[in-house]
Amino acid sequence: MYTRPLARLIEQLQHLPGIGPKSAQRLALHLLKRPEEEVKALAIALMEAKQQVGYCSVCYHLSAEPVCEICRSPNRESQTICVVTDSRDVIALEKTREYRGKYHVLGGVISPMEGIGPDQLHIQPLVRRVSQQKIEEVIIAISPSVEGETTTLYVGHLLKPFTKVTRIAFGLPMGGDLEYADEVTLARALEGRRELE
């Protein structure tokens, strides 16, 4: 149906998350219509990102430097660490402009079904960080799934001897209806309630 180079491009685009066959076809046809300089710029940007972006040696967030901008910043509160699953969570929290501390990216959650145990995650570097620095609070911001709860409890148990450990509140999204919320979300919303100001 497609000429071989186009079929290969569509096949490769389908490996991207959230891209099915139709989206891959649409993207491939779009790229073929673009000027050659644009396509080259995209290919160069992909290769440079792959070659130059790694992980921060302190928090494991994506970084082109050995230590990321957040960890290097003197304007961040160094006595607070927010623990997240991956770099997408750091980006989401940074967009709120509410959190001014530092981060620690675990690189996933404990999931025995997928063969991911605590040793496959960046948990021990976090414990070392917290035990060796003057950390006043660790905020665990991991999504509330079975694996997320397991990871939260495990990490919390390891860190409690060294510092105060909290977790973000979970509840209802703005504009959400109570009747459509699941039981876990409603329970978390009740647990995370606070006094009206």
C-alpha positions as CSV (number, residue, x, y, z in Angstrom):
1,M,0.0,0.0,0.0
2,Y,2.9,2.4,0.8
3,T,6.2,2.7,-0.8
4,R,8.9,1.1,1.4
5,P,10.5,4.3,2.9
6,L,7.1,5.7,3.8
7,A,6.0,2.4,5.3
8,R,9.2,2.3,7.4
9,L,8.6,5.9,8.6
10,I,5.0,5.1,9.5
11,E,6.1,2.0,11.4
12,Q,8.7,3.9,13.3
13,L,6.3,6.7,14.3
14,Q,3.9,4.1,15.7
15,H,6.5,3.3,18.3
16,L,5.8,6.7,19.9
17,P,3.4,6.7,22.9
18,G,-0.2,7.6,21.9
19,I,0.5,7.2,18.2
20,G,-1.6,4.6,16.4
21,P,-1.5,3.6,12.7
22,K,-3.7,6.5,11.5
23,S,-1.8,9.2,13.5
24,A,1.5,7.7,12.3
25,Q,0.2,7.9,8.7
26,R,-1.0,11.5,9.2
27,L,2.4,12.6,10.7
28,A,4.4,10.8,8.0
29,L,2.4,12.4,5.2
30,H,2.8,15.8,7.0
31,L,6.5,15.4,7.3
32,L,6.8,14.6,3.6
33,K,5.1,17.8,2.7
34,R,7.4,20.0,4.8
35,P,10.5,21.6,3.4
36,E,13.7,19.5,3.5
37,E,15.3,22.0,6.0
38,E,12.5,21.5,8.5
39,V,12.7,17.7,8.3
40,K,16.5,17.9,8.7
41,A,16.2,20.2,11.7
42,L,13.7,17.7,13.3
43,A,16.1,14.8,12.7
44,I,19.1,16.8,14.1
45,A,17.0,17.8,17.2
46,L,16.0,14.2,17.8
47,M,19.6,12.9,17.5
48,E,21.0,15.8,19.7
49,A,18.4,15.2,22.4
50,K,19.1,11.4,22.4
51,Q,22.9,12.0,22.5
52,Q,23.0,14.9,25.0
53,V,20.2,14.4,27.4
54,G,20.8,12.1,30.3
55,Y,19.9,12.1,34.0
56,C,20.9,14.5,36.8
57,S,23.4,12.9,39.1
58,V,21.6,14.3,42.1
59,C,17.8,13.9,41.5
60,Y,17.7,11.8,38.3
61,H,15.6,14.4,36.4
62,L,16.3,14.8,32.7
63,S,19.3,17.0,32.1
64,A,21.9,17.9,29.5
65,E,24.3,18.8,32.3
66,P,25.7,16.5,35.1
67,V,23.6,18.3,37.6
68,C,20.2,19.8,36.5
69,E,19.1,23.4,36.7
70,I,16.8,22.8,39.6
71,C,19.4,21.1,41.7
72,R,22.0,23.9,40.9
73,S,19.6,26.8,41.6
74,P,20.4,28.7,44.8
75,N,16.8,30.0,44.7
76,R,15.3,26.6,45.5
77,E,14.5,25.4,49.0
78,S,17.2,22.7,49.6
79,Q,15.6,21.3,52.8
80,T,12.5,20.0,50.9
81,I,12.4,17.2,48.4
82,C,9.4,16.1,46.3
83,V,9.6,12.5,45.3
84,V,8.0,11.7,41.9
85,T,7.8,8.8,39.5
86,D,9.4,10.4,36.4
87,S,10.4,13.6,34.7
88,R,6.9,14.3,33.4
89,D,5.8,14.7,37.0
90,V,8.6,17.3,37.6
91,I,7.4,19.2,34.6
92,A,3.7,19.1,35.7
93,L,4.6,20.3,39.2
94,E,6.9,23.1,37.9
95,K,4.0,24.3,35.7
96,T,2.0,25.1,38.9
97,R,4.7,27.5,40.1
98,E,3.7,26.5,43.6
99,Y,6.6,24.2,44.7
100,R,10.0,25.8,45.4
101,G,11.9,22.9,46.7
102,K,14.0,20.2,45.0
103,Y,13.0,16.9,43.4
104,H,13.9,13.2,43.3
105,V,12.8,11.1,40.4
106,L,12.4,7.4,41.2
107,G,12.3,6.3,37.6
108,G,9.1,4.3,38.0
109,V,7.1,2.5,40.7
110,I,7.4,-0.9,42.4
111,S,5.6,-3.4,40.2
112,P,6.2,-7.1,40.8
113,M,4.0,-8.0,37.9
114,E,6.4,-6.1,35.6
115,G,9.5,-7.3,37.4
116,I,10.2,-3.9,38.9
117,G,11.5,-4.1,42.4
118,P,13.0,-1.4,44.7
119,D,16.5,-2.2,43.3
120,Q,15.5,-1.1,39.8
121,L,14.4,2.4,41.1
122,H,16.4,5.3,42.4
123,I,15.3,4.7,46.0
124,Q,18.7,4.1,47.7
125,P,20.2,7.3,46.4
126,L,17.2,9.1,47.8
127,V,17.7,7.5,51.2
128,R,21.4,8.5,51.1
129,R,20.5,12.1,50.2
130,V,17.9,12.4,53.0
131,S,20.1,10.8,55.6
132,Q,23.2,12.9,54.7
133,Q,21.6,16.3,54.2
134,K,19.5,18.5,56.4
135,I,16.1,17.7,54.8
136,E,13.2,19.0,56.8
137,E,10.4,17.4,54.7
138,V,10.0,14.8,51.9
139,I,6.8,15.2,49.9
140,I,5.8,12.0,48.1
141,A,3.9,12.9,44.9
142,I,3.2,9.5,43.3
143,S,-0.1,8.7,41.6
144,P,-2.6,6.6,43.6
145,S,-2.5,3.2,41.9
146,V,-1.9,-0.1,43.6
147,E,1.8,0.1,42.5
148,G,1.9,3.8,43.5
149,E,0.6,3.1,46.9
150,T,3.1,0.3,47.4
151,T,5.9,2.6,46.4
152,T,4.7,5.4,48.6
153,L,4.5,3.2,51.6
154,Y,7.9,1.6,51.0
155,V,9.7,4.9,50.4
156,G,7.9,6.5,53.4
157,H,8.9,3.7,55.7
158,L,12.6,4.0,54.6
159,L,12.6,7.8,55.1
160,K,10.7,8.3,58.3
161,P,13.7,7.7,60.6
162,F,15.4,10.7,59.0
163,T,12.8,13.4,58.3
164,K,9.1,14.3,58.1
165,V,7.4,12.5,55.3
166,T,4.2,13.8,53.7
167,R,2.2,13.0,50.6
168,I,0.2,15.2,48.3
169,A,-3.6,15.2,48.7
170,F,-5.7,13.5,46.1
171,G,-9.2,14.5,45.3
172,L,-11.7,15.6,42.8
173,P,-10.8,17.5,39.7
174,M,-12.2,21.0,39.2
175,G,-15.6,20.7,37.6
176,G,-15.9,17.0,38.4
177,D,-19.1,15.4,39.7
178,L,-19.2,13.3,42.9
179,E,-21.4,10.7,41.3
180,Y,-18.8,9.9,38.6
181,A,-15.8,9.7,41.0
182,D,-14.5,6.3,42.1
183,E,-14.4,5.2,45.7
184,V,-10.6,5.7,46.1
185,T,-10.7,9.2,44.8
186,L,-13.6,10.1,47.1
187,A,-11.8,8.5,50.1
188,R,-8.6,10.5,49.3
189,A,-10.7,13.7,48.9
190,L,-12.1,13.2,52.3
191,E,-8.7,12.4,53.9
192,G,-7.2,15.4,52.3
193,R,-9.8,17.9,53.4
194,R,-8.8,21.1,55.2
195,E,-10.5,23.9,57.0
196,L,-12.1,26.7,55.1
197,E,-10.2,29.9,55.3
